[in-house]
Amino acid sequence: MSGPPRWYTRDVSRETSEALAEYAALIEKWTRKINLISPSTIPDIMDRHIWDSAQIYGGQQGIWADLGSGGGLPGIVIAILRKGEGSNDQTILIESDQRKATFLRTCVRSFDLNAAVVAERIEMADPAGAHVISARALINLTDLILLAHRHMAPDAACVLLKGARWREEIAQAEQAWRFSCAAKPSKTNPEAAILEIRDIERV
């Protein structure tokens, strides 16, 4: 079992590294039955999915809501890292696909995580009152802000993994929303970025 990549600067215990590796193995097993990740990415699952997700975690406190959680990327990764650092804060995983929600519940039980699975559409789920909102490879930023806005507590932040078109998505979103946005390059994909979005208001 290998530990975190060199660029990952937070402390990761052996137990946490083992849990992340076990989670990756669960994804691989379940992907044979349901589409959690592209099968072609399985050989590179740790860097391509696990550590790609982990890079958005900076020890943020409070309720964390992961929208369209799918196979738990990044939500389960975040919950495992939080547990490893001794955090008691809850992670909420919102995923409408019932089979994927079953997988998420399996992970929550397997790793004894302080996490709740909400098997509903994001726009139908009760507002999460989250202090942090995450999403990975979900939808365009304009629509994502619309979905995230109702789940955010005051002063909350969205931490979003976006692909090569992230600048274009910001420009489009600014036609419908006012917000502050800090972008930093992804550690796992030079064309991608992590967007931290705050202070969301309708135009």
C-alpha positions as semicolon CSV with decimal commas, in nm:
position;residue;x (nm);y (nm);z (nm)
1;M;0,000;0,000;0,000
2;S;0,139;0,342;-0,093
3;G;0,081;0,657;0,106
4;P;-0,024;1,001;-0,016
5;P;0,157;1,168;-0,307
6;R;0,434;1,414;-0,225
7;W;0,221;1,717;-0,305
8;Y;-0,040;1,623;-0,043
9;T;0,074;1,821;0,260
10;R;-0,176;1,717;0,529
11;D;-0,084;1,438;0,768
12;V;-0,240;1,104;0,675
13;S;-0,216;0,819;0,925
14;R;-0,151;0,462;0,825
15;E;-0,509;0,378;0,923
16;T;-0,646;0,652;0,698
17;S;-0,426;0,544;0,407
18;E;-0,550;0,187;0,452
19;A;-0,912;0,303;0,460
20;L;-0,866;0,501;0,138
21;A;-0,707;0,197;-0,029
22;E;-0,993;-0,025;0,090
23;Y;-1,243;0,229;-0,040
24;A;-1,068;0,227;-0,380
25;A;-1,098;-0,153;-0,383
26;L;-1,471;-0,126;-0,309
27;I;-1,515;0,114;-0,600
28;E;-1,334;-0,126;-0,831
29;K;-1,550;-0,419;-0,714
30;W;-1,880;-0,234;-0,747
31;T;-1,788;-0,072;-1,080
32;R;-1,821;-0,418;-1,237
33;K;-2,194;-0,396;-1,157
34;I;-2,279;-0,026;-1,159
35;N;-2,108;0,269;-1,329
36;L;-1,919;0,437;-1,045
37;I;-1,609;0,531;-1,246
38;S;-1,490;0,465;-1,599
39;P;-1,333;0,115;-1,606
40;S;-1,040;0,256;-1,804
41;T;-0,940;0,468;-1,500
42;I;-0,927;0,175;-1,253
43;P;-0,550;0,110;-1,295
44;D;-0,485;0,471;-1,188
45;I;-0,766;0,491;-0,933
46;M;-0,564;0,632;-0,642
47;D;-0,423;0,934;-0,826
48;R;-0,706;0,983;-1,074
49;H;-0,990;0,960;-0,822
50;I;-0,889;0,926;-0,456
51;W;-0,614;1,188;-0,430
52;D;-0,784;1,406;-0,691
53;S;-1,078;1,421;-0,450
54;A;-0,860;1,458;-0,139
55;Q;-0,692;1,774;-0,268
56;I;-1,003;1,984;-0,194
57;Y;-0,991;1,899;0,178
58;G;-0,822;2,161;0,390
59;G;-0,959;2,077;0,733
60;Q;-1,281;2,273;0,679
61;Q;-1,518;2,256;0,974
62;G;-1,894;2,220;0,994
63;I;-2,144;2,029;0,784
64;W;-2,008;1,925;0,444
65;A;-2,257;1,843;0,167
66;D;-2,139;1,657;-0,143
67;L;-2,380;1,708;-0,432
68;G;-2,437;1,428;-0,683
69;S;-2,201;1,216;-0,478
70;G;-2,210;0,917;-0,716
71;G;-1,954;0,669;-0,592
72;G;-1,848;0,903;-0,311
73;L;-1,593;1,111;-0,496
74;P;-1,518;1,334;-0,320
75;G;-1,771;1,284;-0,035
76;I;-1,653;0,950;0,103
77;V;-1,289;1,054;0,065
78;I;-1,364;1,371;0,265
79;A;-1,546;1,174;0,536
80;I;-1,255;0,929;0,568
81;L;-1,002;1,213;0,592
82;R;-1,216;1,392;0,850
83;K;-1,242;1,080;1,063
84;G;-0,867;1,031;1,038
85;E;-0,810;1,381;1,174
86;G;-1,053;1,325;1,461
87;S;-1,330;1,550;1,330
88;N;-1,686;1,487;1,450
89;D;-1,840;1,705;1,177
90;Q;-2,098;1,540;0,955
91;T;-2,067;1,482;0,581
92;I;-2,391;1,463;0,381
93;L;-2,391;1,269;0,055
94;I;-2,675;1,360;-0,181
95;E;-2,724;1,105;-0,460
96;S;-3,053;1,027;-0,636
97;D;-2,942;0,702;-0,803
98;Q;-3,063;0,431;-0,566
99;R;-2,788;0,181;-0,653
100;K;-2,518;0,439;-0,598
101;A;-2,687;0,544;-0,273
102;T;-2,672;0,179;-0,162
103;F;-2,299;0,178;-0,238
104;L;-2,253;0,497;-0,038
105;R;-2,435;0,349;0,262
106;T;-2,213;0,042;0,237
107;C;-1,907;0,267;0,255
108;V;-2,046;0,465;0,550
109;R;-2,101;0,141;0,743
110;S;-1,773;-0,020;0,636
111;F;-1,559;0,273;0,750
112;D;-1,783;0,383;1,040
113;L;-1,814;0,735;0,905
114;N;-2,010;1,028;1,044
115;A;-2,196;1,063;0,716
116;A;-2,557;1,056;0,599
117;V;-2,678;0,944;0,257
118;V;-2,972;1,139;0,111
119;A;-3,116;0,939;-0,179
120;E;-3,303;1,224;-0,346
121;R;-3,255;1,469;-0,628
122;I;-3,045;1,765;-0,517
123;E;-3,322;2,014;-0,586
124;M;-3,575;1,805;-0,390
125;A;-3,366;1,722;-0,083
126;D;-3,419;1,920;0,235
127;P;-3,175;2,213;0,256
128;A;-2,856;2,082;0,413
129;G;-2,747;2,403;0,584
130;A;-2,394;2,308;0,488
131;H;-2,084;2,510;0,564
132;V;-1,899;2,348;0,272
133;I;-2,048;2,227;-0,058
134;S;-1,855;2,003;-0,297
135;A;-1,919;1,855;-0,639
136;R;-1,700;1,674;-0,890
137;A;-1,774;1,631;-1,261
138;L;-2,143;1,705;-1,210
139;I;-2,291;1,983;-1,428
140;N;-2,200;2,327;-1,561
141;L;-2,118;2,593;-1,303
142;T;-2,428;2,809;-1,368
143;D;-2,666;2,523;-1,289
144;L;-2,442;2,391;-1,012
145;I;-2,457;2,723;-0,827
146;L;-2,837;2,712;-0,852
147;L;-2,842;2,366;-0,692
148;A;-2,580;2,451;-0,429
149;H;-2,728;2,783;-0,322
150;R;-3,028;2,635;-0,137
151;H;-2,807;2,392;0,058
152;M;-2,562;2,654;0,187
153;A;-2,548;2,799;0,537
154;P;-2,462;3,169;0,570
155;D;-2,094;3,230;0,492
156;A;-2,063;2,884;0,336
157;A;-1,818;2,802;0,058
158;C;-1,847;2,582;-0,249
159;V;-1,531;2,384;-0,328
160;L;-1,572;2,253;-0,680
161;L;-1,353;2,038;-0,903
162;K;-1,377;2,168;-1,258
163;G;-1,222;2,058;-1,586
164;A;-1,043;2,233;-1,870
165;R;-1,334;2,470;-1,949
166;W;-1,346;2,618;-1,599
167;R;-1,269;2,975;-1,711
168;E;-1,548;2,962;-1,968
169;E;-1,786;2,822;-1,706
170;I;-1,707;3,108;-1,467
171;A;-1,774;3,366;-1,740
172;Q;-2,109;3,204;-1,819
173;A;-2,208;3,177;-1,452
174;E;-2,134;3,546;-1,397
175;Q;-2,419;3,630;-1,633
176;A;-2,666;3,477;-1,386
177;W;-2,493;3,510;-1,048
178;R;-2,272;3,742;-0,846
179;F;-2,007;3,559;-0,645
180;S;-1,645;3,567;-0,535
181;C;-1,425;3,297;-0,683
182;A;-1,072;3,185;-0,602
183;A;-0,924;2,935;-0,849
184;K;-0,619;2,720;-0,797
185;P;-0,474;2,459;-1,032
186;S;-0,551;2,093;-0,977
187;K;-0,260;1,885;-0,851
188;T;-0,368;1,586;-1,062
189;N;-0,472;1,750;-1,390
190;P;-0,287;2,058;-1,520
191;E;-0,589;2,168;-1,724
192;A;-0,834;2,145;-1,432
193;A;-0,894;2,375;-1,137
194;I;-1,042;2,386;-0,790
195;L;-1,287;2,672;-0,752
196;E;-1,375;2,814;-0,410
197;I;-1,694;3,013;-0,451
198;R;-1,852;3,233;-0,185
199;D;-2,096;3,524;-0,142
200;I;-2,345;3,396;-0,399
201;E;-2,626;3,630;-0,506
202;R;-2,860;3,634;-0,803
203;V;-2,791;3,898;-1,066
